[in-house]
Amino acid sequence: MKRELAALARHRLAQAHETLAEADQLLASQAFRGAVNRLYYAAFYAARALLALREVDSARHSGLISLFQQHFIKTGLLAAETGKTLARAFEKRQNSDYEDFATVDPTDARDLASAVQTFVDTCEQLLDRLLREA
C-alpha cells in the first residue's frame, strides 16, 4: 500500500477523533443541534479514512455513504449495522441543519453519540487491520 494513502487515512481518522471531542463538548453544553452536526462529521471522516485505502472519494455525502456501503458493508468487512449508523447520522444532521423549527431530543443526541463512537472505533480497528495486512 502506498505510504501516502496510509498517511491520508490516519489524518482523516484523527479528524474523526477531533470532531468527536467537539461533539462531546457540545453535548456537555446541551447544544444538541451542534452536537448532531459534529457527530455526523466524525462518522464522515472515519468513513473517508477507510475509503482512502480504496482510493475512492465522493464530493457528495450521499455518494460517500454509497461508496462506504459498497466497499465495506456489502463486502462483509463491516457489519450492516455499522453502515446504518453512518446513514442515520447523516439523516439526523440533515434534519437538524436544514429543517425549519427542527429540534433535537437530548436522548436522541446522546444515543447517536454512542453509536458514532462505536462507528469510529470500528472503522479504526478495520483501518489498523487493513494497514497491517498491506
Number of C-alpha atoms within 10 A of each C-alpha: 11 8 9 11 18 20 14 16 24 19 14 21 26 17 19 29 18 15 22 23 16 17 27 19 14 18 19 11 10 13 16 23 23 19 29 29 21 24 30 28 22 31 30 26 22 29 28 26 28 28 21 19 20 14 9 13 18 13 7 9 13 12 12 19 20 15 19 22 21 13 16 21 18 13 10 11 10 17 13 13 12 19 20 16 18 26 20 15 25 22 14 19 22 14 18 19 16 9 10 8 8 11 12 17 11 15 10 13 23 17 12 20 23 12 21 26 18 15 22 24 17 16 22 21 12 16 22 14 11 14 15 8 8 9
